[in-house]
Each structure stands twice: as structure tokens, then as C-alpha cells.
Amino acid sequence: MASATCELVWLSALLSSFNVSISQTTLYCDNQSTIHLATNQVFNERTKHIEVDCHFIREKVCSGFLKIFHVRSCNQLADLFTKALNLPAFRSLMAKLGLLNIHTASAPS
């Protein structure tokens, strides 16, 4: 999530050089513990030694630049590109992206 946040900050800076302002970005995550750590302001003994990148994400969330939402693992579109999926899950994610198999799709009439 830290690398995605860095990319969003970089893209926001790039777009601002073209006079396109981005006030808020949305990031979807399938790990509820990560979302809780990034949005919770209170530290406890279990979060004493968290990485610096978590503080970076928390800073962006507190400033209002980043909004983090939960998405169920079965609906995580990035899994199509990063994981070996079974055929039904693969086809479901392909359909959500609107991708077609050009070898099996019939020609338009």
C-alpha cells in the first residue's frame, strides 16, 4: 500500500504541473488490518514498531489526500494480474474488466 500511495502522490504532483488539481484519491485494499492501522490515530503496544511507510500512509489519510476503502478479496481486480486464479475466478474478473477472448468471441454482425 505504501508504494501505491507514493505513486498517487507522484501522479498528483505531475498532474498539478499541468494545472489539474487532485484533492482526494481513493485506494482499495483487501486487508482490513492494514486499513485499520492506516486510519487509527491511537498506538498501542502491538503497533510500537511499525514501519515508517505506515506513518507516511497515515499522514496522507489524516491530511485528506487519501481515502482507503475495503474490497473483498474475491472482487480484487489486481489479483487477475498478480495471482494464479482458478478458471471461474479468472473469468469473473476478466468480465468485470470488460475483456474478451478474441479467439472465441464471435464477429459482430
N, C-alpha and C positions, 0 to 999 in steps of 0.2 A: 504494500500500500504506500510505502514511503517513496518508492520510485515513481509510482503513478502520480503522487502528489507533486513531486519535483517536476515531472513532465507538464502537469497542469499549470504550475507556476511559470514555467518557461514559456508555454504556449500563451498564457495570459500576457506576459511581458512582450512576446513577439507581436501579438495582436494589438497591444496598446501602442506599439511603434507605428502601426498602420491606422491609428486613431479608432480602433474598435475596442470598446471597453467591456470587460468581463467582470461583473461584480460578484458573481457567485457561480461555483461549479458543483457538479454532483458526481459522486463516486459511489458505485455499488460494490458491496462486499458480502461474501457468503459466510464470514466468520463473525459471529456475534460477540465473542470475547474481544476481538480486535476493535470492533465498533465501540464497545463499552469502554475500553482503555483510552481510545482516542477522544471520546466525548466526556468522560468523567473527570471532574476537576479535583476529586479527592484521591490522595495517595494513601495506600496502606502498606503493611509490611511485605506483601507479595509483589507490590509494584515498585519497590525501593530501587531495584537495579534494572529498570527498563532501559532500552536503548535510546540514544539521542534522537533517532529518527521518529520515535513515538512522540517525543516532545515537539518536534517540527510539525507533525500532523496535528497534534493537539492545538498548537499555536494557530494553524490555518483554520481549524474548526472554530476556535474561540473568536478569531477575527471576522468570521462570517464568510470567508472566501470559499470554504469547502463545506459541503453538506454530505454526510455519509448515510446511505440507506442500506438496509439488509435485503438481499435477494437470496432466495432458496437455491441450494446447490444444483438442483435439477433444472433451474432456469438460468444458470450462469452461462452466458453465451461464450465467454472466453474459453470455457472448457472444450469447445469444439476445436480450438487451435492448440491447446496445451495438454490434453489428456487423451488417452486411448479410451474410447467410449464403446458401449455395446451398440448394435445396429439401431434399435428403436430410439435410444437417446440421441444418437448421431443424426438420424433422420428428423427428429423433432427439432433439434437446434438448427439444422440446415433449413427447415421450413420457416422457423422464426426469423432467420436472416433473409429469407426470400430467395435462397439459392436453388437452382435447378440443375439436375444432371443433364447436360446437353446431349449425352449419348442415348438417354432413354426418353427424353421429352419429345413429344410429337411436334411436328412442324405446325406453325399457325396457319389457319385456313384463310 
